[in-house]
């Protein structure tokens, strides 16, 4: 529901969020933010956490459907050299380039 907070900065990072429909707002440090509103947009990994702690807050802007997957499941999936892992990582890089270019170079942004 609109206004619901799915993840809070400073809390333990437990989940990866994948949008089926609706809109999420990811707010980060230094006034950075990303609106996720397309099926397949996702919030997780380096965009929202560091050392298992949320670095961003994820808020529902528009009612919809969001898939919630435990972070450890995603990390396990991408840690293997498989076509599925490569597809996910390629999609993640493309997503960064389109939606959050300020997250694409952790060395420059501090977003890891």
C-alpha positions as CSV (number, residue, x, y, z in Angstrom):
1,X,0.0,0.0,0.0
2,X,1.2,3.6,-0.7
3,X,3.4,4.8,2.2
4,X,4.5,1.4,3.3
5,X,8.2,1.1,4.0
6,X,9.6,-2.2,2.7
7,X,13.2,-1.6,3.8
8,X,14.6,1.0,6.2
9,X,18.1,2.5,6.0
10,X,20.2,1.3,8.9
11,X,18.2,-1.9,9.4
12,X,19.4,-5.4,8.5
13,X,19.3,-6.1,4.8
14,X,17.2,-9.2,4.4
15,X,15.4,-9.0,1.0
16,X,15.6,-8.3,-2.7
17,X,12.5,-6.6,-4.2
18,X,11.3,-7.3,-7.7
19,X,8.4,-5.2,-9.1
20,X,5.6,-7.0,-10.9
21,X,3.4,-3.8,-10.9
22,X,3.2,-0.6,-8.9
23,X,5.9,2.0,-8.0
24,X,8.6,2.0,-5.4
25,X,10.9,4.9,-4.3
26,X,14.4,4.1,-3.3
27,X,16.0,6.9,-1.3
28,X,19.7,7.0,-0.7
29,X,22.3,9.2,0.9
30,X,23.1,12.6,-0.4
31,X,19.6,13.1,-1.8
32,X,19.9,10.4,-4.4
33,X,16.7,8.5,-5.3
34,X,15.4,6.1,-7.9
35,X,11.8,5.5,-8.9
36,X,11.1,1.9,-9.8
37,X,7.9,1.5,-11.8
38,X,8.4,-1.1,-14.6
39,X,7.8,-4.8,-14.4
40,X,11.2,-6.3,-13.7
41,X,12.7,-3.3,-11.9
42,X,14.4,-4.4,-8.8
43,X,15.9,-3.1,-5.6
44,X,18.7,-5.0,-4.0
45,X,22.4,-5.8,-3.9
46,X,24.8,-2.8,-4.1
47,X,22.0,-0.2,-4.6
48,X,20.5,-0.6,-1.2
49,X,22.9,-2.4,1.1
50,X,26.5,-2.6,2.4
51,X,27.7,-5.4,4.7
52,X,24.2,-6.7,5.2
53,X,22.9,-3.3,6.3
54,X,20.3,-1.3,4.3
55,X,21.9,1.9,3.0
56,X,18.6,3.0,1.4
57,X,14.9,3.2,2.3
58,X,12.4,1.6,0.0
59,X,8.9,3.1,0.1
60,X,5.8,2.1,-1.8
61,X,4.5,5.0,-3.9
62,X,1.8,3.2,-5.8
63,X,-0.1,0.0,-4.9
64,X,1.1,-3.0,-6.8
65,X,2.7,-6.4,-6.5
66,X,6.3,-6.8,-5.4
67,X,8.2,-10.1,-5.2
68,X,10.3,-10.4,-2.1
69,X,13.3,-12.8,-2.2
70,X,15.8,-13.4,0.6
71,X,19.2,-11.7,-0.2
72,X,21.1,-14.9,0.6
73,X,19.2,-16.7,-2.1
74,X,20.1,-14.1,-4.7
75,X,23.7,-14.0,-3.6
76,X,23.9,-17.8,-3.8
77,X,22.4,-17.8,-7.3
78,X,24.8,-15.2,-8.7
79,X,27.9,-16.7,-7.1
80,X,27.9,-19.6,-9.5
81,X,29.2,-19.3,-13.1
82,X,26.0,-20.2,-14.8
83,X,24.0,-18.7,-17.7
84,X,21.3,-17.6,-15.2
85,X,23.9,-15.8,-13.0
86,X,25.4,-14.1,-16.1
87,X,21.9,-13.0,-17.2
88,X,21.1,-11.5,-13.8
89,X,24.4,-9.7,-13.6
90,X,24.1,-8.3,-17.1
91,X,20.5,-7.2,-16.3
92,X,21.8,-5.6,-13.1
93,X,24.4,-3.6,-15.0
94,X,21.9,-2.5,-17.6
95,X,19.5,-1.5,-14.9
96,X,22.1,0.7,-13.2
97,X,23.0,2.4,-16.5
98,X,19.4,3.2,-17.2
99,X,17.9,4.0,-13.8
100,X,20.8,4.8,-11.4
101,X,24.0,5.6,-13.2
102,X,25.4,7.1,-10.0
103,X,25.4,3.6,-8.5
104,X,27.4,1.9,-11.3
105,X,30.8,2.8,-10.1
106,X,31.1,1.9,-6.3
107,X,34.6,3.3,-6.1
108,X,33.3,6.8,-7.1
109,X,30.0,6.8,-5.3
110,X,30.6,4.8,-2.2
111,X,27.4,2.9,-3.0
112,X,28.5,-0.8,-2.6
